[in-house]
Amino acid sequence: MAAAEALLQARFGFASFRPGQAAVIAQLLAGRSALAVFPTGSGKSLCYQLPALLFDGLTVVVSPLIALMKDQVDFLQARGIAAARLDSSVSREVFDEIQSALRERRLKLLYVAPERFANERFLAHLKTLTIDLLVIDEAHCISEWGHNFRPDYLKLARYARELHVGRVLTLTATATPAVAQDICRAFAIAPEAHVHTGFYRPNLFLRVTACTPSERLRLLLERLKSRPSGPTIVYVTLQKTAETVAAALAAAGFAAAAYHAGMEAEAREAVQNRFMAADNAIVVATIAFGMGIDKANIRAVFHYNLPKSVENYAQEIGRAGRDGAPSHCEILAAADDLTVLENFTYGDTPTPEALRDLLEELLAGRAAGEAFDISAYELSARHDIRQLVVSTALTYLELDGLIAATAPFYTTYQWKFRRPAAEILARFDAERRAFLEKLFALAKVGRVWHSVVLAEVVAALGGERDRVVKALVFLEEKGDLELQVAGVRQGYRVVRVPDDLTAVWQELRRRFAARESSDIARVAAVAALVGGEGCLVRRLLAYFGEDHGRDCGHCGPCAGDAPARLVRVSGEFSGAGEELRALRAAHPRALGSARQMARWLCGISSPALAAAKLTRHPRFGSAGETPFASVMEAVDAALGGGT
């Protein structure tokens, strides 16, 4: 620890450790794995960046956020620390330089996305290296019962064992006791190596105001006008809500802008940059905004809609007041939001028929050792299952030992010439020139871009895929052409043929049903938090397993607010059986089952609905304020059952 303390000041410029940092670093230096549960913005990154410099081998950091990886690498490189990131945005030249640095043991920290481990060649390369520390950021994603489950995270514990890493550090800002237990079990983390600094933030004033949907905008405007101006985030559920609320605030004279995943990347970046630079900007955002935002003086966070989960709420209000100054966090709680949140949960549960057809396509008739490849996008469209759910099903099959990921690859290569083709060809000997001439001749020629489907070109040339790819990459490196790839597919091989495919299907159905129940319970926890009695801060901390021991004295209930009573006024389902039967007959792929029809009526999109343009139909979302189960029951009755 003496060496760690010296590095803290010399390389990072800090006089002392923040709470919890020294305890985590001490566990790692002693060779033990650890879990650090620290509030957002409390210095989790230093817990691995500093010890990485004291280890002889490599530190691999798994993070789901490219922007966050870039910021971290820039920070380290500015301090002379050898760090790099491997993600989809790096050029081939940078990729090759990173590979060289790894081979020559020049890198101390390598940042990667969890999906990178689906590449056998990447794993094989890591196995040649000494990995002293594997860091898993947003570690709650490994828990199926966490609020932001990501299927690729489930496999990380297995990779840690295969790579014989020295120790593992798992990091999260939001972990309930059950999720923390999942993380510790997966990575064999001892109880004393679970360091939890607590979620309590004395400078945050938390309030819940019950209202109707029609009252929300007026209340938000009143709050903004009555408070001193300062950087503010307004969280909403839907992209269209972000647009309408931002427009209303701008019309009222506020420097407000919308931010959501449906915007172009350049537009999102421009909004974020303006927010980071300004002292009075307001961003009206879906949960797409905030991850990696390090702005210390955010003075207010409003939830225009109810948060998706208590974990989301804790993470989102954690972005306020990181400078320690008083900050205001308020939920404008309309009970109807609970129905919307519950209904969207049902969008991720595939129909039994779709799940059966997916399994048959993946496994039926295959032999052990057989290689195959898939496009998650194409499987999603073919079986009307959301792409993330397809990836989750594939992960379950991997964890059950039925299949194993090999490597991703691209089906289509496009290029535009930076030099005349004749000039390029003239530099090569006769054999290589002939090969390139044939390759260029096989390309489909557009106005600017030339394109080839790789499998067709390889067959026509009678050669190997690697030779074609290497030739195009070489020409790009030499500045002869600009290269683009498309059509990603993931390779797999069959590890074990199941004795009973029906049993596999039933187990997958059970797992997805359990996830659906867990997500519904998470919405119920939001309702309990916002509608409960007594100190709001104390109840929030209790959700994460903390006993504050006393009322906080600085939340709405402690200031005398009455409990926020949430009374739902659910909409009525209205739909004639004749109309629904006609729609089902016209669109059997998209509306063939009661669940598909109910999703459509509740405004929950799916691949088949989008393909049939049914999301533009006037009835889409017409039952959005009615509980999904009620809609599905009514649809089943209207269609005569058996759907």
Sequence and secondary structure as in RCSB ss.txt:
>XXXX:A:sequence
MAAAEALLQARFGFASFRPGQAAVIAQLLAGRSALAVFPTGSGKSLCYQLPALLFDGLTVVVSPLIALMKDQVDF
LQARGIAAARLDSSVSREVFDEIQSALRERRLKLLYVAPERFANERFLAHLKTLTIDLLVIDEAHCISEWGHNFR
PDYLKLARYARELHVGRVLTLTATATPAVAQDICRAFAIAPEAHVHTGFYRPNLFLRVTACTPSERLRLLLERLK
SRPSGPTIVYVTLQKTAETVAAALAAAGFAAAAYHAGMEAEAREAVQNRFMAADNAIVVATIAFGMGIDKANIRA
VFHYNLPKSVENYAQEIGRAGRDGAPSHCEILAAADDLTVLENFTYGDTPTPEALRDLLEELLAGRAAGEAFDIS
AYELSARHDIRQLVVSTALTYLELDGLIAATAPFYTTYQWKFRRPAAEILARFDAERRAFLEKLFALAKVGRVWH
SVVLAEVVAALGGERDRVVKALVFLEEKGDLELQVAGVRQGYRVVRVPDDLTAVWQELRRRFAARESSDIARVAA
VAALVGGEGCLVRRLLAYFGEDHGRDCGHCGPCAGDAPARLVRVSGEFSGAGEELRALRAAHPRALGSARQMARW
LCGISSPALAAAKLTRHPRFGSAGETPFASVMEAVDAALGGGT
>XXXX:A:secstr
 HHHHHHHHHTT  SS  TTHHHHHHHHHTT  EEEE  TTS TTHHHHHHHHHSSSEEEEE S HHHHHHHHHH
HHHTT  EEEESTTS HHHHHHHHHHHHTT  SEEEE GGGGG HHHHHHHTTS EEEEEESSGGGG TTSTT  
HHHHTHHHHHHHTT SEEEEEES   HHHHHHHHHHTT  GGGEEE     TTEEEEEEE  GGGHHHHHHHHHH
HS    EEEE SSHHHHHHHHHHHHHTT  EEEE TTS HHHHHHHHHHHHH SS EEEE TTS TT   TT  E
EEESS  SSHHHHHHHHTTS TTSS EEEEEEE THHHHHHHHHHGGGS  HHHHHHHHHHHHTT  TT EEEE 
HHHHHHHHT  HHHHHHHHHHHHHTTSEEEEEEEEEEEEEEESS HHHHHTTS HHHHHHHHHHHHHSEE SS E
EEEHHHHHHHHTS HHHHHHHHHHHHHTTSEEEEEEEEEEEEEE    S HHHHHHHHHHHHHHHHHHHHHHHHH
HHHHHH  S HHHHHHHHTT   SS  SSBTGGGT                HHHHHHHHHH HHHHSSHHHHHHH
HTT   HHHHHTTGGGSTTTTTTTTS HHHHHHHHHHHTTS  
